[in-house]
């Protein structure tokens, strides 16, 4: 069995006007989040994980945008219901935060099995809507990390 790697990325996608793209999970309707995803290989560079996840989940080509490493990470407990995806004894995941500055006109194409819909919100409203505390906290830090694209 290929176990999930307990290292992931969180990518806050935003506009220069500090609007944030949120996507609704297909497996949990009503749960909104930024792009997230785990490494595919232990040696996968985190920025490449971020680029891949953004492309897979939103269709956005990161080569046309500014992806930045915010040098933030969160360690959290993996919910018991999901621990079977990880090697025996793995109980924590480390999540690395990135930002991606885009224009509002960027073409978003969701992965239909992963997400139901998307919306752009002012960053404070986006943070309030996120079900994940680490996602909300990252969004609230956007003004300190923004890069105008």
C-alpha positions in Angstrom: 0.0 0.0 0.0 1.2 3.5 -0.8 0.8 5.6 2.3 0.1 9.3 2.2 3.1 11.5 3.1 2.4 13.6 6.2 3.7 16.8 4.6 1.3 19.0 2.7 0.8 22.5 1.3 -1.8 25.1 1.8 -2.0 27.7 -1.0 -3.8 30.9 -0.4 -4.9 32.2 -3.9 -5.5 35.9 -3.8 -5.8 39.1 -5.9 -3.9 42.3 -5.4 -7.1 43.7 -3.9 -6.9 41.0 -1.2 -9.8 38.9 -2.4 -9.3 35.2 -1.7 -10.4 32.2 -3.8 -12.2 29.6 -1.7 -13.3 26.2 -3.0 -16.1 24.0 -1.5 -15.1 20.4 -0.8 -17.2 17.7 -2.7 -16.8 15.2 0.1 -18.0 17.7 2.7 -20.5 20.2 1.2 -20.5 23.4 3.1 -16.8 23.1 4.0 -14.8 25.9 2.3 -11.0 26.0 2.0 -8.0 27.1 0.0 -6.1 24.7 -2.1 -4.4 21.9 -0.1 -2.6 18.7 -0.9 0.1 16.3 0.1 3.5 15.6 -1.5 3.4 12.8 -4.0 7.0 11.7 -3.2 9.3 12.3 -0.2 11.8 14.2 -2.4 9.1 16.4 -4.1 10.0 20.0 -3.6 7.3 21.8 -1.7 6.9 24.6 -4.3 6.3 21.9 -6.9 3.7 20.3 -4.7 2.0 23.7 -4.4 2.1 24.2 -8.2 0.7 20.7 -8.9 -2.1 21.0 -6.3 -3.2 24.5 -7.7 -3.2 23.1 -11.2 -5.1 19.9 -10.2 -7.7 21.6 -8.0 -8.3 24.9 -9.9 -6.7 24.6 -13.3 -4.7 27.7 -12.7 -1.3 27.7 -14.4 1.1 29.0 -11.7 3.8 29.9 -14.2 1.8 32.9 -15.2 1.4 34.0 -11.5 3.5 34.8 -8.5 3.8 31.8 -6.1 5.6 32.7 -2.9 6.7 30.6 0.1 5.4 32.4 3.2 7.8 30.4 5.4 5.0 29.4 7.7 4.1 25.9 8.7 1.5 24.2 10.9 1.6 20.9 12.6 -1.7 19.3 13.3 -3.2 16.0 14.4 -4.5 13.9 11.6 -8.2 13.1 12.3 -8.5 9.4 13.3 -10.9 8.7 10.5 -8.1 9.6 8.0 -5.1 7.9 9.7 -5.5 4.7 7.7 -4.2 6.6 4.7 -0.8 7.1 6.5 1.9 4.7 7.7 1.2 3.0 11.0 1.9 5.3 13.9 1.7 8.5 11.9 -0.6 10.9 13.8 0.6 14.4 12.7 0.9 16.3 9.4 3.1 19.3 8.7 1.4 21.9 6.4 3.5 24.5 4.6 1.9 27.8 3.5 2.2 29.4 0.1 0.5 32.4 -1.5 -0.4 32.8 -5.1 -1.2 36.2 -6.5 -3.5 36.2 -9.5 -5.9 38.5 -11.3 -9.6 38.1 -10.6 -10.0 37.3 -14.3 -8.0 34.1 -14.0 -9.8 31.1 -15.4 -10.8 28.7 -12.6 -11.7 25.1 -13.5 -12.4 22.9 -10.5 -11.6 19.2 -10.2 -15.3 17.9 -10.1 -14.6 15.0 -7.9 -12.8 17.2 -5.3 -14.8 20.5 -5.3 -18.3 21.7 -6.0 -18.0 25.4 -6.5 -15.7 28.4 -5.8 -16.1 32.0 -4.8 -14.0 35.1 -4.3 -14.3 36.9 -1.0 -12.6 39.8 0.8 -9.9 38.1 2.9 -11.5 38.6 6.3 -14.8 37.1 5.0 -12.9 34.2 3.5 -11.1 33.5 6.8 -14.5 33.5 8.6 -15.8 30.9 6.1 -12.9 28.4 6.3 -13.6 25.3 8.4 -9.8 24.8 9.0 -8.3 27.0 11.7 -4.9 26.9 10.1 -6.4 28.0 6.8 -8.3 30.9 8.4 -5.1 32.0 10.2 -3.1 31.9 7.0 -5.7 34.0 5.2 -5.7 36.6 8.0 -1.9 37.0 7.6 -2.4 37.8 3.9 -1.7 41.6 4.2 1.7 40.9 5.7 2.6 38.4 2.9 1.0 39.9 -0.2 3.0 40.4 -3.3 1.3 42.6 -5.9 1.3 40.8 -9.2 
